Amino acid sequence: MTTGNAKHYDAIVIGGGHNGLVAAALMGQIGKRTLLIEASAELGGMAVHAPAIGRLSETVVRALALDRHGLRFRTRSLATEILREGTSPLPLQPDDPAATRQAIHALSPADAEAWPHFQQRMARLAAGLAPFLERTPPRLRLDDWGERWELARLGFAVRRMGRADMRDLLRILPLNVADLAEEVFESDVLRGLLSFDAVLGNRMGARSPNTVFPLLMRHAGGAGCRPGTQAVAEGGTAALIDALRKAAASHGVEIRTDAPVARILVEDGRATGVELTDGGTIRAGTILSSAHAGTTLIDLVGPRHLDTDFTRAVRHARGAGVTAHLILNLSAPPAGGDPDTLATTRRVHAPSIQAVERAFDRAKYGELPEDPPFEVTVVNEGEGHARAHALIQYVPGDLKDGDWKTERDAFTKRLVARIEDLCPDLAGRVEGAHLATPADIAARHRAPGGHWHHLETGLDQAFMLRPVPGWAQYRTPIEGLFLCGASTHPGGWISGQPGLNGARAALAAEKASGKVKGEAA
């Protein structure tokens, strides 16, 4: 808390998740006196609910020299086991294509032929989208040569895919994933897997429009890796957050936890600082917020400082979460399980398109699904300890009948029983379970709706339309206030790109206004 005259910084970053840390580190790196404030006691934000598999973008890693702060990535095979009722799982092993082919052949010879070709096809199309993930979306201002050049660069990136792949991308991008799955595969379990991968984290069903787009975005996040592999941070998400913290601290960034923001101070249309819930005020010439766009603009700034149409657009941006995180404490790791193999093998329950769609139908009406699709990853924590992390799809935050106080225990027990039924090697090892619903995530992280990506990642809320049309360059209508969280392009994957792009946008605005590098406002 500050007393007397408010303390001044060059920049304040709201939110200590990975995007906030990236933004703060970059501001500190170029000499800005920067304060990062986090409402909770620990850093990490919503990344604590993310699977251990995932990586920051190469641009972020290079820009912040994170290897100097202990961050290491290893490219690992990402195996999938499709869980099946009453029989053994179907193994899909990128490191053993012959075994994968044989396993699929038992279901469908045609699918055994189609599977590797489909993986290669997705990798090619994702590579065409990958440049879009790292660039700041251009504005449609043809009188600005910089914006015209950026549009041209992105067009060239797609054109380099070749005519056939470019046509394929344009054809399937707006499709629903069920149509694509039925076009490519015969077997229900492969169709179900594809559907699950497309909708995970979003309030969409397999037959919702443009669900192929998030599937391609998921593949694009792993562009540069061989199909079926991902770069994994050694030490998981905790190591990734620690490296970002060290990078920020090395550049003089002050980090303050347990410091919830009550409001962003605005004077004459410009952000001038923040007021904390304890009454303290802190001043800065630049404010970057990695919090949810709605929280930042509606709650912390307030509609009285904003245009009515803009306020309406922010309020109506779709962001109702339907993905829950279930943590199972295990008495011991599964017998004979190699720690590396366990951590990079996901077990997926999504038996068919119909099963995915049925679960979605219940969730969209606020009802708990009878048999929700999910994926489970087991992490061996050493010394006989292990945890299973399950991502449960189609868990509504607001229930039509009852509430989470009355339904939580019964639903959690039902989930545990279903997981033990489909994963016999976990049966009898579960000592405790903790379920984080979208409502819990919303309350803990002040993210309305509790959505993984803050906002849906459909085509209508992507790139130049994210978070709302006309404001896709990390700017806001409030001068000196910038967004740098998952509500902005490219969304909530653990890339760190929103943080990097948001900080760069703030620095570009300062340069345009003629401020001297490192000068306090």
N, C-alpha and C positions, 0 to 999 in steps of 0.2 A: 504493500500500500504506500502511496506517496502522500506526503503531508505538505502543507504550505503550498508553494508554487509547484505546479505539475512538472514532473521530470520530462525532458525532451530527448527524443531519438530522431534519427533520420527516417527510420522505417519501423513499423510494428507489424508483425505477422501474427494473425489470429489462428490458432490451431496447431497442435504439435504432432499431427500425423505425418506420413512420409512426404506428402506434398508440401505441407507447411515447413518442414525441415529443409527440403530442397530449396524452397523460395528464400528462407532465411539465410541458408548457407551461401547462396549466390549473392544476396544483397551484402552480406558481410565480406564476401570475397573481393568485391570491388571497392571496399572501403566505407560502406555505409554503417553507421552506428545503429545496430539492429537489435530489437527486442522481440523474442518469440514468447507468446503467452498461450498456455494450455489450461483448459478448465479442470481437467482431471489431475490425479496425482502422478500419472505415468504418461510418457510419450508413446506414440504409435497409432492413436486414433482408431479408425475402423479397420486398419491393416491387421489388428490383432484377431479379427475374425476370418482373415484370408487364409487359404491353404498355404503350406510352407513352400509349395512349388510356385515360382513366379520370379520375375526379375525387374530391376529398373532398366530403363532404356539405356542403350549405349551412350547416347548423347549426354544423359544425366551423369552417368558414371565417369565419363571423360571430363565433363565440365567441372565437376567437383573433385576430381582425382581421388575417388573413393577407395581405390586400391591402397592408397597411402594410409588409410584409416582402418585397414584390416578387412575390407569387404572382398570376398573371393566368391567367384561363381564356378560351378562345375556343370558341364553339359552332361545330363543323365538321360537315359532312356526312360520315357514315361509310359509305363505299362498300364493296361486297363484290363480288369477282369469284369466281365458282364455277369452279374449274379442271376442265377436261374433257379426257379422253384423245383425242388425235388431232384436236382442233378448238379453236377459240378459246374463251376463257373467257366465261361468261355474266355480263354486268355488271348489277348491281343498284344503281341510283344514286338516292338519295333526292332529290337536287336536280333530277333529270330524270325525273319519273314517266312521261312519254310514251315516253322511250327504254327505260326499264325494262319498261314494258308491252309494247312492240314486241319486245324481246328474249325475254321470257317467252312471248309469243304464238307465236313460232316453235316452241316446245316444246309448248305446250298453251294454246289459247285460254281454256279454263276456268281455268287457273292464272293467266293474265294478269288475269282478272277478280277472282280470289280474293286475289291477293297484297296489293294496297293495303288491302282490307277486313280481312285478317288482321293487318297491321301496326297498323291503327287499333284493332282489337280488343285486341291485346296491350298497346297503350299505355293503353287505358282500364282494363283489369284491373290492370296494373302500378301505375297511379295509385292504385287502391284499396289496394294492398299497401304503397305507399311510406311511409305513416305508421308502419307496423310497424317499418320499418328504423331509425327514429331513436329509438324509445321503448324504455325499459328494460322488459323483459317483466314483467308484474305477477305477483304470487304469488296463488295461489288461496286467499285468505283472506277469506271473506265477512264476517268480523267486523271487518275493517279497512276503514273508509270510503274511505281513500286508494286502496287496491287495487281496491275496487269501482268507484270513479270511473274509474280507469285502464282497467279492463276495459270499462266503458261507453263511454269515449271511442273505444277501438279498434273496438267494435261499431258505433258511429255512423259511423266512417270507412268501414266496409264498406257500411253501409246507404245511405250517400250515393251509392254507385255506381248506385243504381237497381235495381229488382227483376230486370230481365232480366240485367244484367251480374253481379249478385250470384249469381244462380242459375248463370250460366255459370262463374263463378269456382269455386263450390263443386263443380260437376260435373267440371271439368277438372283441378283442383288435384292430386288423387291419381292421375291417369292416367299411363301411360307415354307418352313423347313420340312413339313410333312410331305409336300409335293416333291421336293428335291429328294427326300429319302425314298419315297415310293418310286421315283424315276430311276434311282441308282441300285437299290437293294431289294431282294426278295424276302429276306428273313425279318421277322418282327423284332428280334432283339437288336439287330444292327440299325433298323429304323428307329427304334426306341432310344438307342444310344445317341444317334445323331440329333434327335429331337431334344434330348436332355441337355446335350452340350450347347445347343443353340439358345435354350430358354433359361439356363441356370443364371440366377441373379436378377432376372427380369420378370415382370408381371405380364408374361405372354404365354400363350399356349402353342402347341406344335402347329396349329393351323391359323395362328394369328399372322396378319400380314407382315412382310419383310423380316421374318425371323431368320432368314439366311444371313442377313447383315451382321447380327451379333456373333453368329458362328464364324464368319470370315474375320471379324475383328478379333475374335479369340485366337484364330490361327495367325493373324497378322502380328499379334503381340509376341509370338515366338519366331517371327521371321528372322532368318539368319541362322537358325538351327535346323538340323536335319529333321525331316518329317518324323513325328513320333518322339521327339526329344525336346527338352527344355533346359534352359540354364537355371540352376538352383543355387540360391545363396547358401554358402556353408554356414551352418548355425541357424538357418531358417529366418523367419521374419524378425526375430529379436536381434539377430546379428546385423541385419539390414538397417533397422532403426538405430542401433548403436553406432554404426558407421556414419550415418547421417548426422547423428548428434555430435559425434567427434569432429566431423567436417565443419559443422556450424560453429562449434566452440573454438576450433582452431582459427577461425576468422573473426573472433571477438564477439560472436553473437551471444547475447545474454538470454538465458532460457529460464522462464518462470512458470512453474506448474501450480496447480490449485489456485488458478487465477481466472475465474469465469468473467467474461465480458458482459456487462449489462447493456451498454449501448455504444455505438460509434458516434463520436462527436462531429457534428456538421455545422459549419458556419459559412453563410453566403454561398451555399452549394458546393462547399469543399470539405473533405474529411480533414479534421485537425487533430484527432486523437481518439482515445477510448476511455470510457468510464467503467471501472470494475464493479462487481457486485458488492465489494466491501466499501465502496464510495470513493476509492482512489481514482485519480485521473492521470493519464499519461499522454503526452503530446508527441506528435510526429507529423512530418510533412507527407508521408506516404503510408497508407494502410493496405496490407494484403491480407485477404481472408481465405483460408482453405476450408472454412466451414461451408455448410450447405448454402446454396444461393438464396433460398428462401429465408433461412435463418439470418444470413448477413443483411439482406436488403429489406425484408419485411420486419423482422424482429429487432435487429440492432440499429439499422438506419431509421426505419419507420416510413410508412406511406406518405406522411406529410411532406417529405423531402423528395418524393418521386412523382413522375407523371402517372396519371390514372391508367392509361393503356399499358404502360410498362409494368405497373403494379399488378394489373390483371393478368398479364402474360406470365409473370413470375409465379403468382398464386396458382395458376392453372397448368403449370408444367407438370407432366406426369412423373410421379416418384413414389408410388405405393409399393413398398417392399413385400415380397412373399417368400424370402429365403431365410431359413433359420440355421443356427449353428449349434450343433449338439456335441458336447465334449464328454467322452466316456473315459473315466479313470480305470485302468486295467490293473489287475493284481500282478500280471506278468505279460510279457510280449507273447504273441502266438508261438507255439512250439516250432522250433526249426526255422523261424523267420529271420532272414538276413536284414539287419537294420537299414541298410541302403535300399534294398529291394522293397521293404515294407513302406518306406517313406516316399518312394516314387512309383508305387502301385496304387491306383485308385480302384475301388470296387464300386461298380455302378449298378443301381437297381432302377431300371426303366424298361420294363418288359416289352413295350410296344408303343406305337403312336397313340393308340386308343387309351392306354393306361395313363400316359402323360396328359392327354386331353381331358380325361375324366377327373383327374386330380385338379387340373386348372379350373374346370367348370365349378367345382365346389369352392375353391379358394376365392374366385372372383365374386362369389356371393357371401363371403365371410364365413364359410363352413370349413371345418377341418376335413381334409381328405382321408378316406379309409386306408389307402395304401399309397402314400406320397412317394414320388421318385426321390432318390438320394444317391450321394456318393460318399464313400468312407475311405479315409487314409489313416493308417496306423503309424505312429511315431514312437520308436524305441528311445526312451530317454535315459537309458543306462541304469545300472545297479538294480535291475529287475523291475524297473518302472516303465510303463508305456501308457500312451493315450491314443484314443481313436477320435478323429475329428470327422464328424458327419455333417455334410451340407444338405439340408432338407428343403426340397423345393415345394412351393405352394402351401406355405404356412401363413395365413393372413394375420396381419397385425391387429386388426379389429374384428372381433367375432360377432357373428349375427346373433347367436344365442349364447348367453353366458359371457364370461370374461376369463382372462388368463389366470386370475387368482384361483378360480374354481376348476379350470380345465388343464392347467399346466402339468400337474403330477400324473394324471391319467394319460394324457397324450404322450408325455415323456416315457412312461412305462411301456406304452404301446410301441413307440419307436424303438426302444431298447430291445423289446421282445422280437420285433421284426428283424432288426439287425442281427441278433443272435441266431434267429432262424435261418437267415440267408448266409451268415458267416459263422459256421459251426466252430471255427477255431477261436472265436471270441466268446462263445457261450460259456458261462460260468466264471468268466474273468472280470466282468464289470462290477466294480466296487462302488461307483458313484457316477451320477450323470448330471450335467448342467445344460439346460436349454436356453439359448438366447434367441428370442423371437424378434421379428421386425419391430415390435413395440418396445422391447428391451433396448434394441440397437438405437432406435429413435430417441429414447429417453437418455441413454448413456452418452450418445454423441451429438445430441441436439440436432438430429437429422430428421426432419419431418417425413414420416412414412417408413423410415428405417430401411431405405433402399441401398443396396451395395454400392451403386454408382451415383448415389444421391438422386439421380434422375434416370428414367428409362433410356436405353441406348438404341431406340428405334431410329429409322432414317429421318423421322420428323423431329428428332432431338439430337442430331449429330452434326458434327463439323460446323458449318456456318449457321446452324440453327440452335446451337447449344451455348448457354442454357436457354436463351430465347432469341428469336430472330432479331438481327440488328445489333446484338451485343455479344458477338462470338469471339472478340479479340481480348478477352480478360478484363476489358474496361467495364465501368459502370457509369450511370448518369451522374454520379457524385465524383467530382474532380478529386484526384488523389486516392481514390479507393479502387482496388483491383481484386478480382477473384482469382484464386490459384488452386482450387480444390477440384474434387471429382465432378462437380456440377458443370465444369467447363470441359472443352475438348482436350484429350480424347475420351475422358470418362474415368471410371474408378478402378481400372486395372492397376496393379502395383508397378507403374512405369515411372512415376515422378514427373512425367512430362507436363501436367498442368501446373505444377509448382515452378518448374523451370521457365515455361512460357509466360506464366503470370508475372514472374519477377522480371523477365526481359521486357515485357510490355510496360511495366512500371518504370524501368530504367529508360526505355525509349521515350516515354512521356516526359520524364524529367529532362532528358537531353533536349527534346523539342522545346521545352519551356525555358531553356537556357540556364538551368541550374548547374552549378559547378559540382563535379564528382566529389562525393563525400560531404557536401555542405548540408548542414542541418537546416530544416525548414524554419 
